[in-house]
Amino acid sequence: MPKEPATDVAIVEDNAALGASLRKIVESAPECRCVGVWTSAEDALKKIDAFRPHVVLMDINLPGMSGIEATARVKQHLPDIQVIMVTVYRDHDKIFAALKAGASGYLLKRSTPADLRDAIRDVRSGGAPMSAEIARRVVEAFHQPVKAEPSGDEVKLSKRETEILELLCEGLANKEIADRLDISVETVRVHLKHVYEKLHVRSRTEAAMKFRDSKEEPRYPL
């Protein structure tokens, strides 16, 4: 069988013991290697361009700049890097601030080593891994009334872009979307890039949330 491509992972965690523990978990996965453990957002932003990890495990509560702001800066300059928040925070505000900043996943620090390794694999294949408790909180937030925003200019999505967004809202990864629509994974990525630009978002979750809001106040013609 062909060997899986290596996944380079960086860790941003100010607690030395936890950072060492996360490194061991990452390196226990045969396809993963840890390229750095950085103790502050500022240090991470200085080094990340040189190391170019595929995935970053990011704490929120860091000394100085927060992990949420660091995530936004990483996604602005290196959008292909996938960020998974690994934190103790469970409140809606922190969760959605991280997702809006561009995080692709959100795990609690009490997650098991197996859950963390699965999350890294999942995010690499286009998924959006979350701890079960976090996923429940996201669903709860979806059920809350949404304040209507000024309509502004109508966003025009193509039929294919709309189809991909609908499947994304069902939780399908890029490969699953490609299989369902009988197109290539690269074609899905290109369409999603265009969708992000049109909706002015930086993550799958934010795109799904905005599309879901549009269903309540139609603004995206098919």
C-alpha positions in Angstrom: 0.0 0.0 0.0 1.3 3.6 -0.7 2.6 5.3 2.3 0.5 8.2 3.6 2.1 11.7 3.1 3.6 13.1 6.2 1.7 15.7 8.2 3.8 18.4 9.8 2.2 19.7 13.0 3.2 22.7 15.1 2.0 23.4 18.7 1.3 26.8 20.3 1.0 26.2 24.0 2.5 28.2 26.9 2.3 25.3 29.4 5.6 23.4 29.0 4.3 20.2 30.4 1.2 20.2 28.2 3.2 21.2 25.1 5.5 18.2 25.7 2.5 16.0 26.1 0.9 17.2 22.9 4.3 16.6 21.1 4.3 13.0 22.2 0.7 12.5 21.1 1.5 14.0 17.7 4.6 11.9 17.2 2.8 8.7 18.3 1.0 8.9 14.9 3.2 7.3 12.3 2.2 9.8 9.6 2.8 12.9 11.8 5.8 14.8 12.9 6.0 17.8 15.2 8.0 20.7 13.7 7.9 22.9 16.7 6.4 23.7 20.1 6.0 27.5 20.5 5.1 29.1 23.8 3.5 32.3 22.6 1.6 33.6 19.6 4.3 36.1 18.8 7.0 33.4 18.7 4.7 31.2 16.5 4.1 34.0 14.0 7.8 34.6 13.7 8.6 31.0 12.9 5.5 29.6 11.2 6.4 30.9 7.7 9.8 29.1 7.8 8.4 25.7 9.1 5.1 25.8 7.1 3.2 23.1 9.1 0.1 21.6 7.6 -1.7 21.7 11.0 -1.3 24.0 14.0 -2.7 23.0 17.5 -3.5 26.4 19.0 -4.3 27.3 22.6 -6.5 30.3 23.2 -5.2 31.7 26.4 -1.6 32.6 25.6 0.6 35.3 27.2 0.4 38.5 25.1 -1.6 37.9 21.8 -4.4 35.5 22.1 -4.6 32.3 20.1 -7.7 33.6 18.4 -5.9 36.7 17.1 -2.9 34.5 16.1 -5.3 32.2 14.2 -6.7 35.1 12.2 -3.2 36.3 11.3 -2.1 32.8 10.3 -5.1 32.3 8.1 -4.7 35.8 6.5 -1.1 35.1 5.4 -1.0 31.3 5.1 -4.6 30.3 4.4 -3.7 26.6 3.6 -2.5 26.0 7.2 -5.3 24.3 9.2 -5.7 25.4 12.8 -7.3 23.3 15.5 -8.0 25.0 18.8 -7.0 22.9 21.8 -8.3 24.7 24.9 -10.4 24.5 28.1 -12.9 27.2 26.9 -16.4 25.9 26.2 -18.4 29.1 26.0 -20.2 30.2 22.8 -18.3 33.4 22.4 -14.8 31.8 22.5 -15.9 29.0 20.2 -17.4 31.2 17.5 -14.6 33.8 17.8 -12.1 31.1 17.0 -14.1 29.6 14.2 -14.7 33.1 12.6 -10.9 33.7 12.9 -10.4 30.7 10.6 -10.0 27.7 12.9 -11.0 24.4 11.3 -11.5 22.5 14.5 -12.1 22.9 18.2 -11.1 20.3 20.8 -11.1 20.4 24.6 -7.8 19.8 26.4 -9.3 16.8 28.1 -9.8 15.1 24.7 -8.1 11.7 24.5 -4.8 11.2 22.5 -6.8 9.1 20.0 -9.3 12.0 19.5 -6.5 14.4 18.9 -4.8 12.1 16.4 -8.1 11.5 14.6 -8.7 15.3 14.6 -5.4 15.9 12.8 -6.2 13.3 10.2 -9.8 14.6 9.8 -8.7 18.3 9.3 -6.1 17.2 6.7 -8.9 15.5 4.7 -11.1 18.5 4.7 -13.1 17.8 7.9 -13.9 20.1 10.8 -13.2 18.1 14.0 -14.9 19.1 17.3 -15.2 17.6 20.7 -18.8 16.3 21.2 -19.6 18.9 23.8 -18.4 21.7 21.5 -20.4 20.3 18.6 -23.5 20.3 20.8 -22.9 24.0 21.7 -22.6 24.9 18.1 -25.9 23.2 17.3 -27.5 25.0 20.3 -26.3 28.3 18.9 -27.8 27.4 15.5 -31.2 27.0 17.2 -31.1 30.5 18.7 -32.8 33.3 16.9 -30.6 35.0 14.4 -30.6 38.8 14.1 -31.2 39.9 10.6 -28.3 41.8 9.1 -28.7 44.6 6.5 -29.0 42.9 3.1 -26.5 45.0 1.3 -25.4 43.7 -2.1 -26.8 40.4 -3.1 -24.2 37.6 -3.1 -24.4 35.6 -6.3 -23.4 31.9 -6.0 -23.4 29.6 -8.9 -25.5 26.4 -8.9 -22.4 24.3 -8.2 -21.2 26.5 -5.4 -24.6 26.3 -3.8 -24.6 22.5 -4.1 -21.2 22.3 -2.5 -22.3 24.6 0.3 -25.3 22.5 1.0 -23.2 19.4 1.3 -20.7 21.3 3.5 -23.6 22.2 5.8 -24.3 18.4 6.1 -20.8 18.0 7.5 -19.3 16.3 4.4 -15.5 16.5 3.9 -14.1 17.6 0.6 -13.6 14.0 -0.7 -17.1 13.1 0.2 -18.5 16.2 -1.6 -16.3 15.3 -4.6 -17.7 11.7 -4.6 -21.3 12.9 -4.2 -21.0 15.4 -7.1 -18.7 13.2 -9.3 -16.0 15.9 -9.5 -12.4 16.0 -8.3 -11.3 17.1 -4.8 -9.3 19.9 -6.4 -12.4 21.2 -8.1 -14.2 21.2 -4.7 -11.3 23.2 -3.2 -11.4 25.8 -6.1 -15.2 26.2 -5.7 -14.8 26.6 -1.9 -12.1 29.2 -2.4 -14.5 31.2 -4.6 -17.3 30.8 -2.0 -15.1 32.1 0.8 -14.2 35.1 -1.3 -17.8 35.9 -2.2 -19.1 35.4 1.4 -16.1 37.2 2.9 -15.3 34.2 5.3 -12.2 32.3 6.1 -13.4 28.9 7.3 -15.8 26.1 6.4 -17.8 26.6 9.6 -18.3 30.4 9.0 -19.3 29.7 5.4 -21.9 27.1 6.7 -23.2 29.6 9.3 -23.6 32.4 6.8 -25.3 30.1 4.3 -27.6 28.8 7.0 -28.5 32.4 7.9 -29.3 33.1 4.2 -31.9 30.3 4.3 -33.9 32.3 6.8 -33.6 35.5 4.7 -33.0 34.3 1.1 -30.1 36.3 -0.5 -28.3 33.6 -2.4 -30.1 32.8 -5.7 -29.7 29.3 -7.0 
